[in-house]
Amino acid sequence: MSTAARIDRPEFASLTPGVSEALLALGKAINESGLPKDLLELIKLRASQINACAFCLQFHLNMARGLAMPAAKLDLLAAWREAPVYSPRERIALAWTEALCKPADGVGDALYAEALAEFGPAQLGYLTAAVANINAWNRIAVALRFTPPLPRPAA
């Protein structure tokens, strides 16, 4: 299978007026929700790992490094359940992310109750929207093979 880009991100934006803007506007609303930026980057990275999106993985690694996130959290993310570097709140957000990225497995009542207790209804709504938004970007970027941005050196 080729890894050559089919359409790059700027071309996609120009070919689909309003689509990129709508996804970016959703992202802006999520960023203004009060959810910590590092938590949002973790869930975007985990979703992008699950969805095998090279563009979004590199993009959000760059963002996470810009936030000076600990390298261990980035390095161990694929095995977060076994890694002691994640807080209970991060673990719930990552479990929620995985459940929403794998809809065939469903979102269990116990996970929902745990996530609701940790985040509350509004923040859980924003967290859910954040996972939905990165899933949309992942599907677009994978289908069109957006070229990943250059890596940003670790802080």
C-alpha positions as CSV (number, residue, x, y, z in Angstrom):
1,M,0.0,0.0,0.0
2,S,1.2,3.5,-0.8
3,T,1.8,6.1,1.9
4,A,1.8,9.0,-0.6
5,A,-0.6,11.7,0.3
6,R,-3.8,11.8,-1.7
7,I,-4.8,15.3,-0.7
8,D,-3.0,17.5,1.8
9,R,-4.7,19.3,4.7
10,P,-4.7,22.7,3.0
11,E,-6.1,21.3,-0.2
12,F,-8.8,19.5,1.8
13,A,-9.8,22.7,3.4
14,S,-10.0,24.5,0.1
15,L,-12.0,21.7,-1.5
16,T,-14.5,21.4,1.3
17,P,-15.5,24.9,2.4
18,G,-16.8,25.0,5.9
19,V,-15.8,21.4,6.9
20,S,-12.4,22.2,8.3
21,E,-13.8,25.4,9.8
22,A,-16.6,23.5,11.5
23,L,-14.2,20.9,13.0
24,L,-11.8,23.7,14.1
25,A,-14.7,25.6,15.7
26,L,-15.7,22.5,17.6
27,G,-12.1,22.1,18.7
28,K,-12.0,25.8,19.9
29,A,-15.2,25.2,22.0
30,I,-13.6,22.2,23.5
31,N,-10.4,24.0,24.2
32,E,-12.4,26.7,26.0
33,S,-14.3,24.2,28.1
34,G,-11.9,24.2,31.0
35,L,-10.6,20.7,30.4
36,P,-6.9,20.7,30.8
37,K,-4.9,21.0,27.6
38,D,-2.6,18.2,28.5
39,L,-5.6,15.9,29.1
40,L,-7.1,16.8,25.7
41,E,-3.8,16.1,24.0
42,L,-3.6,12.7,25.7
43,I,-7.0,11.6,24.5
44,K,-6.3,13.0,21.0
45,L,-3.0,11.0,20.9
46,R,-4.7,7.8,22.2
47,A,-7.5,8.0,19.7
48,S,-5.0,8.7,16.9
49,Q,-3.1,5.6,18.0
50,I,-6.2,3.5,17.9
51,N,-7.2,4.9,14.5
52,A,-3.7,4.6,13.1
53,C,-3.6,8.2,12.0
54,A,0.1,9.3,11.4
55,F,-0.8,12.9,10.7
56,C,-2.8,13.4,13.9
57,L,-0.2,11.4,16.0
58,Q,2.6,13.7,14.9
59,F,0.5,16.8,15.1
60,H,-0.6,16.1,18.7
61,L,2.8,14.9,19.7
62,N,4.0,18.3,18.6
63,M,1.3,19.9,20.6
64,A,2.0,17.8,23.7
65,R,5.7,18.6,23.6
66,G,4.8,22.2,23.3
67,L,2.9,21.9,26.5
68,A,6.0,20.3,28.1
69,M,4.2,17.1,28.8
70,P,6.4,14.5,30.5
71,A,8.0,12.3,28.0
72,A,7.0,9.2,29.9
73,K,3.3,10.0,29.4
74,L,3.9,10.2,25.7
75,D,6.2,7.2,25.5
76,L,3.9,4.8,27.5
77,L,0.5,5.9,26.1
78,A,-0.1,2.8,24.0
79,A,0.2,0.8,27.3
80,W,-1.4,3.3,29.6
81,R,-3.2,0.6,31.6
82,E,0.1,-0.8,32.8
83,A,2.0,2.4,33.2
84,P,2.0,4.1,36.6
85,V,2.5,7.7,35.2
86,Y,-1.2,8.5,34.6
87,S,-3.5,10.0,37.2
88,P,-6.9,8.4,38.0
89,R,-8.5,11.2,36.0
90,E,-6.3,10.6,33.0
91,R,-7.1,6.9,33.2
92,I,-10.8,7.5,33.2
93,A,-10.5,9.9,30.2
94,L,-8.3,7.3,28.3
95,A,-10.8,4.5,29.0
96,W,-13.6,6.8,27.8
97,T,-11.6,7.6,24.7
98,E,-11.0,3.9,23.9
99,A,-14.7,3.1,24.4
100,L,-15.8,5.8,22.0
101,C,-13.2,4.8,19.4
102,K,-14.4,1.2,19.5
103,P,-18.2,1.6,19.3
104,A,-18.7,-2.1,18.6
105,D,-17.5,-2.8,22.1
106,G,-20.0,-0.3,23.6
107,V,-19.7,2.1,26.5
108,G,-20.5,0.2,29.6
109,D,-22.6,1.6,32.4
110,A,-19.8,1.3,35.0
111,L,-17.4,3.4,32.8
112,Y,-20.1,5.9,32.2
113,A,-20.8,6.2,35.9
114,E,-17.1,6.5,36.7
115,A,-16.6,9.2,34.0
116,L,-19.7,11.1,35.0
117,A,-18.6,11.1,38.7
118,E,-15.1,12.3,37.7
119,F,-16.0,14.9,35.1
120,G,-19.6,15.9,35.7
121,P,-22.2,16.1,32.9
122,A,-20.9,19.3,31.1
123,Q,-17.2,18.3,31.2
124,L,-18.1,14.7,30.1
125,G,-20.0,16.2,27.3
126,Y,-17.0,18.2,26.2
127,L,-14.7,15.2,26.6
128,T,-17.1,13.1,24.5
129,A,-17.1,15.9,21.8
130,A,-13.3,16.0,21.9
131,V,-13.1,12.3,21.2
132,A,-15.7,12.6,18.4
133,N,-13.8,15.5,16.9
134,I,-10.4,13.7,16.8
135,N,-12.1,10.7,15.4
136,A,-13.5,12.8,12.6
137,W,-10.1,14.3,11.9
138,N,-8.5,10.8,12.1
139,R,-10.9,9.4,9.5
140,I,-10.3,12.3,7.1
141,A,-6.5,12.3,7.5
142,V,-6.2,8.5,7.2
143,A,-8.5,8.3,4.1
144,L,-6.7,11.2,2.4
145,R,-3.3,10.3,3.8
146,F,-2.4,13.8,5.0
147,T,1.3,14.1,5.2
148,P,2.4,14.2,8.9
149,P,3.9,17.5,10.0
150,L,7.6,17.6,11.0
151,P,8.3,16.5,14.5
152,R,8.9,19.2,17.1
153,P,11.9,18.5,19.3
154,A,11.1,17.5,22.8
155,A,11.1,20.4,25.3
